[in-house]
Amino acid sequence: MAELLHTVRLTIRNQTLDAEPFLVVGLIAGIRRVLIVTAEAEKSFGWNVEGIELLILAGLILVMATAVYVWRRSSRPGDYFPLQEARRSPSPTSSPTPVRGS
């Protein structure tokens, strides 16, 4: 809850929206609901109401998880491929030393 209030405060101050905290809270709520539905339908599961609700929740969780991944990757691309970034830029300390020979 504090994370959401902090995000709302930053949104109002900076006039930009960071959707990641809202997506994470949605993911947590979706997973929580899946656990509740499966616990309630453990003995008498039927594809009528519980099954459809679980399918919708699974799709929603998949969409939100994909959105979090895309959001993080688009906002901080260097965080996900640090080894590739290191390979692209040569190290300033590693300079080729001439080999002395006869």
N, C-alpha and C positions, 0 to 999 in steps of 0.2 A: 504494500500500500504506500509506503514511504517513497519507493522508487517511482511509482506513478505520479505522486504529488510533486516530486522533484522534477519529473519530466514535464508536467503541466506548467510548473513555474518557469522552467527554462524555455518552454515553447512560447509562453506569453512574453518573456523578456526578450528573447532573440528573434521571435516571429518565424521560427523554423520548427519543424516537427521531427522528432526522433521516434520512429514507429517501433523500434526494437523492444523496448520494455512492454509495450502493449501486446506485441506478438508473443512474448515470453509468458505474460500473464494468461493470454488466451490458450497457449499450449498447456500450461499447468491446469487450467480449468477444464480443458478438453480431456486430458489424461485422467484427472480426478473423476470426471463424469463417466468415463469408460470403466474405471475401477468400480464405481458405485453400481452401474448397470450390470456388470458381470457378476458382482457379488449378489445382487438381488435376483438375478435370473439363473443362479447356479443350479438350482434343482428343477426348475420348470422353464427351460429356455425354449422360446418359440421364435420363428422367423417373422412373426407378424409385427409386433411393435418393437421388441428389444433388438431383434436382428437388424431392422431398418435403422434404428437409432445408432447402433454400433457401426454400421457401414457409413452412415453420414459423419459420425464422430471421427472414424478412422480417416476418411477423406479430408475432413477439416484439419485434423492434426497433421496430416501429410502436407497439405497446402501451407499451413502456418510454419512448419519446419522448413519447407523449401523457401518460404519468404524470408525467414530469419537468415538462412544461409546466403541467399542472394543479397539481402540488405547488408550483411557484414562484409561480404566479398566486394560489393560495389563501393562501400564507404571507406574501407581500409584494405586496398588490394595488396599492399606490401606485407601485411601480417600473415598472409596465407602461403606465400612462397618465398620465405627468407633465403633458402638455399639458392634458388634461381637468381635472386637479386645479388647475392654474394658472388655468384659466378660471372654475372654480367660486368660488374665493376671491378677492375683490377685493384689489388691491395696496394696502397701507397708505399708500404714498407718493403714489398717484394720487388726488387729491381734486379734484372739479370746482371750477374757479375761476370766480367770478362775472364776467360780462362787463359792463364799464362802457360804457354807451351814453348818448346824449343824450335 
